[in-house]
Amino acid sequence: MVKVKFETPEVRPYPVIPILKPDVMKGNGPFVAKPPMQEALGYPGELVDNWQEVAIDKMGDLLGKYRSLRVYLDSCVKCGACTDKCHYMQGTQDPKNMPVARQDLLRQVYRRYFTLPGKLFPKLVGAKDLTKDVLDDWYNYYHQCSQCRRCSVYCPYGIDTADISMAAREILDTVGKGQKYCNEIIGKVFKIGNNLGLPEPALRDTLEGIEEDIKDETDIDVRLPLDVEGADILLITPSADFFAEPHVDGLIGYAKVFHQAGVSWTISSHASEAANFGLFIGSYENMRQVALRIREAAIDLKVKRIVFGECGHAWRVAYSFLNTLAGPFDFLDQRYPIPQHICEFTYDLIKQGKLQFDKSKNDDRRMTFHDSCNVARASRMGDIPGGQFMIPREIIKATCNHFYDMPSDTIHDETYCCGGGGGLLTDDLMELRVKGALPRMEALKHVVETNGVTHMAAICAICKTQFSKTLPFYGFQMDQIISLHQLVGDALILEANDN
Amino acid sequence: MGFWTEFYALSFYLATLILLAGLAHKIYQYAKTPAPLKVPTMPAPLTQRGVVLRVLSEVVLFRSLFRANKWIWLFGMLFHAALWLVLMRHLRYFTEPVWTWVVLIQPIGQYASFAMMIGLVGLLVRRIFVERIRYISSPSDYLMLILLLVIGGSGMMMTFVAHTDIVQFKAFVLGVMYFDWQAIPTDSILLVHLGAILLLMIIFPFSKLLHAPGVFFSPSRNQVDNSREKRHVAKWAIKKFESK
């Protein structure tokens, strides 16, 4: 556990635009990946000698592969619309956490090496040589971006800092300066099958333990099957769901829903992880390789459908990229969305009247809902735009009597990141995580004081872990964050069935 | 003919060439560069028609900017909308006979210049006095606004204070267009006005003014939300991963 040596930001009584405190978050950034972690992902073990040349070449390569990067680096007019929109900017007040300033760390180099004015008049247009200082700033500040895309909502050109920070991290990896947290985890996924390095026997044990817990509590046999060939549904869920609190209560919720729906389903030990940190490091290749495990598992287990558990960035990769990276999924049942979110699955059953709830079971909870950034701004649920906002709320309302939304500029596509997304959910970034949680904590405090809200539900493993850790810094209890499917599981009226 | 006539006529050709070739090159580059992943900022339209409306709402109404910051939106909108009116009014110097609708908007176009200047001054004042915007500004960001203020200011001087010989000027413009050069009036205000415009045309394809074509190519705004229904793969990705 890292010793905490910083002050939690004051919760502001009303929204104010923060005053800049230059360089307050300057530093060495998160722990750097060790050589074996780098090499496992196909990157050099440590900073290569000709890193400058390699970095510029990589930037050129990415400019040719990603229209987003090309257009975004050219188009910014420095209007300032994004400058107060980032939660890290609000929480830290470091000007380099303004989205445009974060982009400019890359843009200044782009201009110097790839544009005529930058080559001729660097000072005039804010172009800079790629020096060691600039590289260090990249490493530090591109690991203070959770790639939540809130800035892109407000940008008149839709410039998405997430895309820029992914490109920057890919360049950093390519020169041999990767981040330990992300790269170590991707290595574990390749080697063992999930982020936590939980091997198959341990996973089997864990699932059996959960079955026993449910049996003790409800006296009903709810199964959590592993590697069952021929099951209808393959559940891909973040590995935190297997044992972390409050995640596991969500997994219990999904199991109860599957049980009550009477469908056959299975978890795969080969793809026992929904998360895909390849996204965070901006690596198409790694992201693709992680995604292919899911395709392999689906083929091996001969399933008809793929359902994803509660995980924000995993749902982004699943919804937006899975078809691209690991498709086509012509061997699955085409009558269902491929892939489907567990919330879509549950909501469909609720609409069909197949799930009955005793809402009073949740009467000790007055709920609010945290829209996870990747679900809100990078994916969809259901068949209408904005279904990703409506469906989780409808599920909460179907299972709870008390639901209150946080202020409108902090929810839906204007939601604030939890402060731990994008590969930053590591103890060596604790100060950043606590400070980045500020805007969400302020919004939560508002509904706690106004509506007596007691709990916040989330549908993302990172959000849940992050809030469990950061809520106490703001005077809340760590168990005030819960899984959405815990509400479902607790209120669902179960019947014994034959399977 | 005189030095100024030759200088401005030749500069006009050069600036036009740089503007058109530069823009064509950039647009070609944007169009050719693949977008390998579906990255629309959600919620996004489910149809191509919806995407057209979304992009139009950004281009015409600055919808996202409106959500972000009402002051920047107001000044930006004043400047851009007025600039269009002023530009359309200026068609009268390039056409003979002048099209009827250009004649009709002449007074609106003249007074729109005030709105344009208010917008520019507003943006410049924000750039100087708002700490966050000052922090992100390079010298070129101020100079761009100043250049536009010079263009607008000199133009307004000629409209409202010290008229130039507009008949002779139009003869010069048409002469340049049809390669039959006529003398340019040599009032200094006109020369400053034209010089600043030519400079702007030359800078355009190398500067942040590329936001004009860029906004149409922004993947976060111009993609359809249909990734589950339709497989989207870039050619380089197929070449690298899927062809054995």
Interface residues (C-beta under 8 A of the other chain):
Chain A: I17 I19 L20 P22 L63 G64 K65 Y66 R67 S68 R70 V71 Y72 D74 S75 C76 V77 K78 C79 G80 A81 C82 T83 D84 K85 P95 M98 V100 A101 D104 T115 L116 P117 K123 L124 V125 G126 R149 S152 V153 Y154 C155 P156 Y157 G158 I159 D160 D163 Y284 R288 Y319 S320 F321 N323 T324 G327 P328 P337 I338 P339 A376 R377 A378 S379 R380 I384 P385 G386 Q388 F389 D413 E414
Chain B: K26 Q29 Y30 T33 P34 A35 P36 L37 K38 V39 T41 M42 P43 A44 P45 L46 E58 F62 S64 L65 R67 A68 N69 I72 G76 L123 R126 R127 V130 E131 R132 I133 Y135 I136 S137 S138 P139 S140 D141 L143 F206 S207 K208 L210 H211 G214 V215 F217 S218 P219 S220 R221 D225 S227 R228 K230 R231 H232 V233 A234 W236 A237 F241
